[in-house]
Amino acid sequence: MEEGIGLVLIELCDYNQLTPEHLKKIVSRPEVAVMSYDCLNRCGMCSMCPFAMVNGTRIFAGTIDACVEKISHQVDVELRKLS
């Protein structure tokens, strides 16, 4: 997956239900980068529900689709802060 310039950083745990593949549409924006780590030290959260960190803000939801929608919204919020 190509990475953007990283004005907005989405961080994922490798054990998460959510994967970089789920974020392809969001990551197609050049301002957004995704980093996947072995562990984000949120003990157990990755096994309970899909989640990601967006510029340090924890985003989670009951389903992958709902989480992707929330991540997309948070990316928009973060980009508005920069403009």
C-alpha positions in Angstrom: 0.0 0.0 0.0 1.3 3.4 -0.9 1.8 5.9 1.9 1.0 9.5 1.7 3.0 12.4 3.2 1.5 11.8 6.6 -0.2 15.0 7.7 -2.8 12.7 9.1 -1.4 9.5 10.5 -3.6 6.4 11.0 -2.0 3.8 13.2 -3.2 0.2 13.3 -2.3 -2.8 15.5 -1.3 -5.9 13.5 -3.8 -8.0 15.6 -6.7 -5.6 14.9 -9.8 -6.7 13.0 -9.2 -3.5 10.9 -6.5 -3.8 8.3 -4.8 -1.3 5.9 -6.9 -3.0 3.1 -10.1 -1.6 4.7 -8.6 1.9 4.5 -7.6 2.0 0.9 -10.1 4.7 -0.1 -9.0 6.9 2.8 -5.3 6.3 2.2 -5.7 7.3 -1.5 -5.6 10.9 -0.2 -2.0 12.2 -0.4 -2.2 13.8 3.1 -2.9 10.5 4.8 -0.5 7.7 5.8 -1.1 4.4 7.5 1.3 2.7 9.8 0.8 -0.8 11.1 2.6 -1.8 14.3 3.0 -5.1 16.1 1.2 -3.5 19.1 -0.2 -0.1 20.0 -0.2 -0.9 23.8 -4.0 -0.7 24.1 -4.0 -4.1 25.7 -6.8 -6.2 24.4 -8.7 -3.5 22.4 -7.7 -5.0 19.1 -9.4 -8.3 20.0 -12.6 -6.6 21.2 -13.5 -4.3 18.3 -12.0 -2.6 15.2 -10.0 0.5 16.2 -7.3 2.8 15.0 -5.4 5.9 16.2 -5.9 9.0 14.0 -3.3 11.6 14.9 -3.3 10.2 18.5 -7.1 10.0 18.8 -8.5 6.6 19.4 -11.3 5.7 17.0 -13.4 2.5 17.4 -16.7 1.0 16.5 -18.7 -2.2 16.7 -18.1 -3.1 13.0 -15.3 -2.6 10.5 -17.6 -0.5 8.2 -18.6 1.8 11.1 -15.0 2.2 12.2 -13.9 3.1 8.7 -16.7 5.7 8.5 -15.6 7.2 11.8 -11.9 7.2 10.7 -12.9 9.0 7.5 -14.7 11.6 9.5 -11.8 12.1 11.9 -9.4 12.4 9.0 -11.6 15.3 7.6 -11.5 16.9 11.1 -7.7 16.7 11.3 -7.3 18.1 7.8 -9.6 21.1 8.6 -7.4 21.8 11.6 -4.4 22.2 9.2 -6.2 24.5 6.7 
